[in-house]
Amino acid sequence: MEIVRRPHARNLVRFAAHKPEVLVLSADLTSSCEADDFRAAYPERFFSVGMAEQNMLSLAGGLAREGMLPHVHTFAVFICRRAFDQVAMSVAYPNLRVRLVGFLPGLTTPGGVTHQAIDDVALMRVLPNMTILECGDATEVESALDVAHGVPGPVYLRMLRGEVPRLFSSSDPMVLGQMRLVSRGADLLVVSSGVCTEEAMRAVLALRRKGVSAAHLHVSTLKPLSGDGLCDFASEARLGVITMENHSVVGGLGSAVAEALAERGVGKRLVRLGVQDQYAHGASKSYLLAKYGLDARALIGAAERLCEAPLDIADGELLGVDKGPADEQSKAEAL
């Protein structure tokens, strides 16, 4: 599996090359959020506001009112927790074209509770006018800005940084409102997003080898969710549906899927994998995904509950997708 280094940094420079209205705002996390290449290429369009995220969001709203297209770059927690009122009143309420690029989503950081955005999707989902996108691999990182560019209002984007695996062909970019059909199956439906999709791919392959067929949908547009297409697949899943997200099970992908199923009268069992209404602590990404039930092993366990039988899948059978080299973000100093 190809590992792409800093795809967002290069893509941001490409994206902005012939769009003079594109500005980048940073809050003392320029290199950490891969905005340093943009700063070097277009210094007159780069603004560092210091550690003042609330002011940065208000500034972004003002720039958007003047016809600019600001792309706010900081950690997801600082967009969604620290500056939530400014996002709501200065960006979402006036329905302005501001791009909120949030890094370190969920448990992808060793920084502990202060840096782990496990509630950001829930917070952004509740805001009218807000579109929510999430990248699952390098191909989606390289196409997410183009997708966001076509949205007339604000967009919140859960972004990946550093060394990012390529799970999908570079000729198959992200499409607004469209889920990816990763695999077909009649026994289960797996719905995943973000970094959990790689884990789901490993588990689905192992399930198939044990005779359990699972349809697998990867979701990159979390709001608005394509409920009709989702429910078509859910209706065909004999045993039920499993959602898998790098986020709290409260208010994120699992909640959105539950709402879609209930509103359309699809009576299927639903198992939601994610952070189970608790805070996490700091450690490597692989450790945290395993500890809090967001990895391939957790998906196997959920499948066993729906099958009501042990499947006897060993850890060695969950290596169908090469995970590549160790993630540099697992280092405690890599914040």
C-alpha positions in Angstrom: 0.0 0.0 0.0 1.3 3.4 -1.0 2.1 5.8 1.8 1.9 9.5 0.8 3.9 12.1 2.8 2.1 15.4 3.6 -0.4 15.2 0.8 -2.4 18.2 2.1 0.6 20.5 2.1 1.2 19.9 -1.6 -2.4 19.9 -2.6 -3.1 23.2 -0.8 -0.4 24.9 -3.0 -1.8 23.4 -6.1 -5.4 24.2 -5.2 -4.7 27.9 -4.6 -2.4 28.5 -7.6 -5.1 30.1 -9.8 -7.5 31.2 -7.0 -6.2 34.6 -5.7 -9.2 34.8 -3.4 -8.0 31.8 -1.4 -6.4 32.8 1.9 -5.0 30.7 4.7 -5.3 31.6 8.4 -3.2 29.9 11.1 -3.1 30.1 14.9 0.5 29.3 15.7 0.3 25.8 14.2 1.4 26.5 10.7 3.8 23.6 10.1 1.8 21.3 12.4 -1.2 21.8 10.1 0.9 21.7 6.9 0.2 25.3 5.9 4.0 26.1 5.7 4.3 25.3 2.0 1.4 27.7 1.3 3.0 30.4 3.4 6.2 30.0 1.4 4.4 30.0 -2.0 1.9 32.8 -1.3 3.1 34.8 1.7 0.8 37.7 0.9 -2.2 35.4 1.3 -1.2 33.9 4.6 -2.1 35.3 8.0 -0.9 34.0 11.4 -3.2 35.3 14.1 -1.3 33.8 17.0 -3.0 31.7 19.7 -6.4 33.4 19.2 -8.7 30.9 17.6 -11.9 32.8 18.4 -10.5 36.0 16.8 -9.4 33.9 13.8 -12.9 32.6 13.2 -14.4 36.1 13.4 -11.7 37.4 11.1 -12.5 34.6 8.6 -16.1 35.5 8.6 -15.2 39.1 7.9 -12.9 38.2 5.0 -15.6 36.0 3.5 -18.0 38.9 3.6 -15.5 40.8 1.5 -15.3 38.1 -1.2 -12.3 36.3 0.0 -12.2 32.5 0.5 -10.5 31.9 3.9 -9.2 28.4 4.8 -8.8 28.2 8.6 -6.0 25.8 9.6 -5.7 24.5 13.2 -6.4 21.5 15.3 -10.0 20.3 15.2 -10.5 20.8 19.0 -9.6 24.5 18.7 -12.2 25.1 15.9 -15.0 23.1 17.4 -14.6 23.7 21.2 -12.7 26.9 21.7 -14.3 28.9 18.9 -17.7 27.3 18.7 -19.7 30.5 19.3 -17.7 32.3 16.6 -18.2 29.4 14.2 -21.9 29.5 14.8 -22.5 33.3 14.7 -19.7 34.6 12.4 -19.6 31.7 9.9 -22.6 29.3 10.0 -25.4 31.8 10.7 -24.5 34.1 7.8 -23.8 31.1 5.6 -20.4 32.3 4.6 -17.8 30.5 2.4 -15.3 29.7 5.1 -13.3 26.4 5.0 -12.6 25.1 8.5 -9.7 22.6 8.2 -9.5 20.6 11.4 -6.4 18.4 12.1 -5.9 15.6 14.6 -9.5 14.3 14.4 -10.5 11.8 17.1 -7.8 9.5 18.4 -5.1 10.3 15.8 -3.0 12.3 18.3 -1.1 11.2 21.5 -2.0 14.6 23.0 -4.7 13.3 25.3 -8.1 14.8 25.9 -7.1 18.4 25.3 -6.2 17.6 21.7 -8.5 14.7 20.8 -11.5 15.9 18.8 -14.0 13.1 19.7 -17.0 15.5 19.6 -16.4 17.7 16.6 -18.7 16.0 14.2 -21.5 16.2 16.7 -20.9 19.9 17.3 -20.7 20.7 13.6 -23.7 18.6 12.7 -26.0 20.6 14.9 -25.1 23.9 13.0 -27.5 24.9 10.2 -25.8 25.5 6.8 -22.7 23.5 7.8 -21.3 20.8 5.4 -19.0 18.2 7.0 -16.4 16.3 5.1 -13.9 13.7 6.3 -10.8 12.3 4.6 -10.1 8.6 4.8 -6.9 8.4 2.7 -4.4 10.3 0.6 -6.7 10.4 -2.4 -9.4 12.1 -0.4 -6.9 14.5 1.1 -5.9 15.5 -2.4 -9.5 16.0 -3.6 -11.2 17.4 -0.5 -10.4 21.1 -1.2 -11.9 20.8 -4.7 -15.0 19.2 -3.3 -15.4 21.9 -0.6 -14.8 24.6 -3.2 -18.2 23.7 -4.9 -20.1 24.2 -1.6 -21.8 27.6 -1.4 -21.7 27.8 2.4 -19.3 26.9 5.2 -17.5 23.5 5.2 -15.9 21.7 8.2 -13.2 19.3 7.0 -11.6 16.6 9.2 -8.1 16.5 7.7 -5.3 13.9 7.9 -1.6 15.0 8.0 1.8 13.4 7.9 2.1 10.0 6.3 -1.2 9.0 4.9 -2.1 5.7 3.2 -3.6 5.6 -0.3 -6.6 3.2 0.0 -8.5 4.5 -3.1 -7.2 5.1 -6.6 -5.9 8.6 -7.3 -8.3 8.5 -10.3 -11.3 8.0 -8.0 -11.5 11.3 -6.0 -13.9 12.2 -3.2 -17.4 13.3 -4.5 -19.7 15.4 -2.4 -22.7 13.4 -1.0 -21.5 10.2 -2.5 -20.5 7.1 -0.5 -17.8 4.7 -1.7 -18.9 1.1 -2.2 -15.8 -0.7 -1.0 -17.3 -4.2 -1.1 -20.6 -6.0 -1.5 -22.2 -8.6 0.8 -25.5 -9.9 2.0 -24.9 -10.7 5.7 -23.8 -7.4 7.1 -23.5 -3.8 6.2 -20.4 -2.0 7.5 -20.4 1.8 7.3 -17.1 3.5 8.1 -15.5 6.9 7.9 -12.0 8.4 8.3 -9.1 6.3 9.5 -11.5 3.6 10.6 -12.1 2.6 6.9 -8.6 1.1 6.7 -9.4 -1.0 9.8 -12.8 -2.0 8.4 -11.2 -3.1 5.1 -9.0 -5.5 7.0 -11.8 -6.9 9.0 -14.2 -7.3 6.1 -11.6 -9.3 4.2 -11.1 -11.6 7.2 -14.9 -12.0 7.6 -15.3 -13.0 3.9 -12.7 -15.8 4.4 -14.8 -17.1 7.2 -17.9 -17.2 5.1 -19.5 -13.9 6.3 -20.2 -11.5 3.5 -20.3 -7.8 4.3 -21.2 -4.9 2.2 -18.9 -2.0 3.1 -19.6 1.7 2.6 -17.0 4.5 3.2 -18.6 7.8 4.0 -16.7 11.1 3.3 -19.7 13.4 3.4 -21.0 13.2 7.0 -23.4 16.1 6.5 -25.6 15.9 4.5 -25.6 12.1 4.8 -26.8 10.2 1.7 -29.6 8.4 3.7 -31.5 6.9 0.8 -28.5 5.1 -0.7 -27.4 4.0 2.8 -30.8 2.5 3.5 -30.9 0.6 0.2 -27.8 -1.4 1.4 -29.1 -1.7 5.0 -32.3 -3.2 3.8 -30.4 -6.0 2.1 -28.1 -6.8 5.2 -29.5 -10.0 6.6 -28.0 -9.6 10.1 -27.7 -5.9 10.6 -25.5 -2.8 10.3 -22.2 -1.8 12.0 -21.0 1.7 12.0 -17.3 2.5 12.7 -16.0 6.0 13.4 -13.0 7.9 14.9 -15.4 9.9 17.1 -17.8 9.5 20.0 -20.7 7.2 19.3 -22.9 10.1 20.4 -23.8 12.5 17.6 -21.4 11.3 14.9 -21.7 8.8 12.0 -23.5 6.2 14.1 -26.1 8.7 15.2 -26.6 9.9 11.6 -27.0 6.3 10.4 -29.5 5.5 13.2 -31.5 8.6 12.2 -31.6 7.7 8.6 -32.6 4.1 9.3 -35.4 5.1 11.7 -36.8 7.9 9.5 -37.1 5.5 6.6 -38.5 2.6 8.6 -35.6 0.2 8.1 -35.7 -2.2 11.0 -32.2 -3.5 11.2 -30.0 -4.1 14.3 -27.4 -1.5 14.6 -24.0 -1.7 16.4 -22.1 1.6 16.8 -18.3 1.3 17.1 -16.5 4.4 18.3 -15.5 6.1 21.6 -18.2 4.9 24.0 -19.3 8.1 25.8 -15.9 8.6 27.6 -12.7 10.5 27.3 -9.5 8.9 26.1 -5.9 9.3 27.2 -2.8 9.9 25.3 -0.9 7.2 23.5 -0.1 6.0 19.9 -2.9 5.9 17.4 -2.8 2.1 17.0 -2.9 1.6 20.8 -5.8 4.0 21.2 -7.8 2.5 18.3 -7.5 -0.9 19.9 -8.2 0.2 23.5 -11.3 2.1 22.6 -12.7 -0.4 20.1 -12.1 1.4 16.8 -9.9 -1.2 15.1 -10.4 -4.3 13.0 -10.6 -6.6 16.0 -13.5 -4.5 17.4 -15.3 -4.9 14.1 -14.8 -8.7 14.2 -16.3 -8.6 17.7 -19.3 -6.7 16.5 -19.8 -9.1 13.7 -19.7 -12.0 16.1 -22.5 -10.4 18.2 -24.7 -10.0 15.1 -23.9 -13.5 13.9 -24.4 -14.8 17.5 -21.5 -17.1 17.0 -17.6 -17.0 17.4 -15.8 -16.7 14.2 -12.3 -17.7 15.4 -10.4 -15.1 13.5 -6.8 -14.7 14.8 -4.9 -11.5 14.8 -2.7 -12.8 12.0 -5.8 -12.9 9.7 -6.4 -9.2 10.1 -3.5 -8.1 8.0 -5.2 -8.1 4.6 -4.4 -4.4 4.2 -0.8 -3.5 4.7 -0.6 -0.8 7.4 2.8 0.4 6.2 5.5 2.0 8.4 4.9 3.2 11.9 2.9 6.4 12.0 5.2 9.3 13.0 2.2 10.9 14.8 2.5 8.2 17.4 5.5 10.0 18.9 4.5 12.0 22.0 6.4 15.0 20.8 4.6 15.1 17.4 1.8 17.4 18.3 
